[in-house]
Structures are given as C-alpha cells and as structure tokens.
Amino acid sequence: MRLLRLAVETQNWDLAAHTIVLATAIILKNRVRPNAKRKARKRSPKG
C-alpha cells in the first residue's frame, strides 16, 4: 500500500481512489469463503 500512502501525501486523490478500487478488486477476485473450512469440519462425522 505504498502507492496509496504516496497518493495521499501528494494529495493526488484520483490516484488514491484508483488504488483503493484496484486493491478491493484484487481482494474480491482472490477471496475464498473464510468459514468454508470451519463448516466442512463441523459437518464431517466423528470417528
């Protein structure tokens, strides 16, 4: 996030906004369900 810090320090708001949007898109693209493993373990039979 060095790019975002640089954009804010230089008050380049267009660059800051684009950086935030890009970071959000990357997170959403690579996102897996955080509770998927936890739910799978609960459903598995014991023993």
C-alpha positions, 0 to 999 in steps of 0.5 A, a space after each residue: 500500500 505504498 502507492 496509496 500512502 504516496 497518493 495521499 501525501 501528494 494529495 493526488 486523490 484520483 490516484 488514491 481512489 484508483 488504488 483503493 478500487 484496484 486493491 478491493 478488486 484484487 481482494 474480491 477476485 482472490 477471496 475464498 469463503 473464510 468459514 468454508 473450512 470451519 463448516 466442512 469440519 463441523 459437518 464431517 462425522 466423528 470417528 
